[in-house]
Amino acid sequence: MNIGFNQKTAEERLVEEQLYKQISDEIQNGYKRDGLWLKAISDCDNNNDKAKSLYVKLRFQALVDEQTIECKQVQPKRKNESHMATIDSVIITMIIILIFIAVGIFLMS
């Protein structure tokens, strides 16, 4: 096994460690994703030892995929919220201008 320097960032390594910890906790608590477990067993010709190892890899990728999808869903919401804040600012500015115009017209009469 070659343990040279890892090209991943420190943040990536820490996130990876947290994901493996989550998988470890799930396994210790008896939780398995049935679909992933069945795929692991199937791909390993019913060899439980190999299937356990493959399951961990599959579960790790599933967690990464879930986080990726979640991030993609959050980004449009943030863009929409930012856009709405801009619209709110424009509306408030327009209301203030209209108030000044109305006050000016009132004072001129």
N, C-alpha and C positions, 0 to 999 in steps of 0.2 A: 504494500500500500504506500503510495507516494503522498507525503503530507506537506509538500511545498507550500508556498504562499498562495492563498486563495485570492482570486481576482475579484471576488465579490466585495461590495462595500461592507463596512462594519454594520450598517443598518440592515442590509440584506441578510447578513449572517445571524444577527440577533432575531430578526423576524423568523428566519428559518428555524432557529432553535426553539422559539416559542411555538411554532407549528408542530414540531416534533414532540414537544412537551404535551401539547394538547392531544396529539394522537396517542401518546403513552398513557395519559390520564383516561382517555376513552377506552383503551384496551383493558387497563386495570379495572375499570368500572363495568366491564362486560359489554360495552357499546360497540357495535360493528354496523357499518352500512352494508345491508344485505346485498345490494347490487354489486358493490365493489368487492365484497368477499366472494360472491359467486364467480365474478370475473377472475379473481385471483386464483381460486381453486381450479377453475376451468383452464386457465392459461398454464397452470403448473401440473396438469394431469393428476389432480387429486393429491399431490404431495403437500401435506399440511405445513411442513417447515418452510418450503419454498413459497407457499401461498401466503404465509404470514409476512414474509419479507416483501413480497410483491404488494400485498394489501397496504402495507405502510407507505410504499411509494405511490400507490394509487390514491390513498387517502390524502397524502401530502399534496398531490396535484389537484385533488378535488377542493381542498381548502384554498389553495392558490387561486383556482378558477372562481370559487365563490367570492373571494375578496376582489378579484378583478371585475367581476360582474357588478358587485356592490358599488365599487368605485365609479364605474361607468354610469350607474343609475343615479348616483349622488351628484355628479358633475353637471348634468343638465338642470337639476333643481337649483344648484348654486347660480348657474348662468341666468336662469329664469328669475331668481330672487334678485340678482344684481340688476337685471333689466327692469324689473318692477320698481326697484329703489330709484332708478334713474327717471322713470316715468313719474313717480311720486314727487321727485324733486322739481321736475318741469312743471307739473300741475301746481304745486305750491308757489313756485315763482310766478306763474301766470296769475294766480289768485292775488298775490301781493301787488303785482303790476295793475291789475284791474281795480284793486282797492285804492291805490294811489291815483289812478285816473278818475275814479268816482269822487274821491275827496277833492281833487283838483277842480273838477267840474262843479261840485257843490260850493266850493269857496269862490269860484269865479261868478257865480250867479247871485 
